[in-house]
Amino acid sequence: MTVQYLKTAIPHAPERQIELRDQVTDILLAIEKGGEAEALRFARKFDNWEGDIVVTPEEIAAATQRLSPSVRADIDFSHDNIRRFAEAQRATLSDMEIEMAPGFFAGQKSIPVLSAGCYAPGGRFSHVASALMTITTAKAAGVEFVAASSPPRGAQGISDEMAYAMHLAGADRILRMGGVQAIASMAFGFFDIPAVDTLAGPGNAWVAEAKRQLFGRVGIDMVAGPTDSLILADGTADAEVVAWDMIGQMEHGADSPVWLVTNNAEMAQQVVDMIPVLIGSLPAANAGSAQAAWDNLAEIAVCNSREEMAQMADRYAPEHLHVQAEDLDWWLGRLKAYGSLFLGEETTVAFGDKASGPNHVLPTSGAARYTGGLSVHKFLKTVTWQRSTKEAAQRVAEVTARISRLEGMEAHARTADIRLSPRR
């Protein structure tokens, strides 16, 4: 493969995670030992929050009343799309039964976990869409109790928009709490929350590390890193559209890589020239994040063919993969590694981030090579069952006994032997 790079990322040493890991371990141990009181202490320290942790129904009602009808309508629209997509996903999963031999039946069932904890980031941005994506999907899967948490922002706590979105999505309890202390509180079962079976939702490095350390004790959706996005574009693509789509994802932060892979050098150069100008038109805070991501992490590569472009995309395995090229059906059939795929100029990653329906909690850092994003499946357990008549069990028992003895497992063999005994 011959690839020409018009822009490459600046190499940097891998981040040291040891200090973060140890600090998260200490916080989790302290909270588990000290209970709610210790979780509250960390909330005061890290969230700068002295008020009540649990959002009451009266506060939710008041927040709803303060929202304008247009804001509520937009949140309702997004929720409806997310809910309908998640319910359609759930409908694809069906229980099944097969008769392995006359009288011997086996099957599978999909059973939702009993409780889930959903986290919505609230640092530089208040991620209302993340609340909708996680809570709505858990409820569509059939989870009985869903706890939700987001960091307080200022004197009010969580925003009216966040409170409304969490309530609309179906949260049974809402916490004003962020970081490790929020993850621990849901996992350990504080503030009248049943200890959750699984945790979901994006967050900063502290949240991701807390989920990683708790995995096994509880389920998690994934360990997510900084968001990333790759655009595949040919000569039919509009350079300005491509540039803005790249900037839209670089806005997340200085650690958010974005890549353009194309077979058209002229269009690629237009994008290179255009991006700094477009970034300069953003508000200062947004521009600062996008400029840092552009300077340090963005890459633009020119390939000889669309097959080479597809090979690069499969190798990067991006969280978001956006095709702005001819013959979209070819790309849909060819591409193999991505968290979510956006086909054509009339879609954009921001649609998926906010309102179109498919989930935006997706694998990052190349994890799309082996996993997909958040879906109803993450809140469901696929379990199996079997039953048999005495006659149908005979052949299975004979084979089981022989294989058990072949492996040296005599007690296993005897559990099969006893089912062959004439006295039964």
Secondary structure, DSSP 8 states (H G I E B T S, - for coil): ---EEEE----------HHHHHHHHHHHHHHHHHHHHHHHHHIIIII---S-SB--HHHHHHHHHHS-HHHHHHHHHHHHHHHHHHHHHHHT---EEEEEETTEEEEEEEEE-SEEEEE---SSS--HHHHHHHHHHHHHHT-SEEEEEE---STT-S-HHHHHHHHHHT-SEEEE--HHHHHHHHHHT-TT----SEEE----HHHHHHHHHHBTTBEES----S--EEEEE-TTS-HHHHHHHHHHHHTT-TT--EEEEES-HHHHHHHHHHHHHHHTTS-HHHHHHHHHHHHHT-EEEE-SSHHHHHHHHHHH--SEEEEESS-HHHHHHH----SEEEESTT--HHHHHHTSSS------TTGGGT-----GGGGEEEEEEEEE-HHHHHHHHHHHHHHHHHHT-HHHHHHHHGGG-TT-
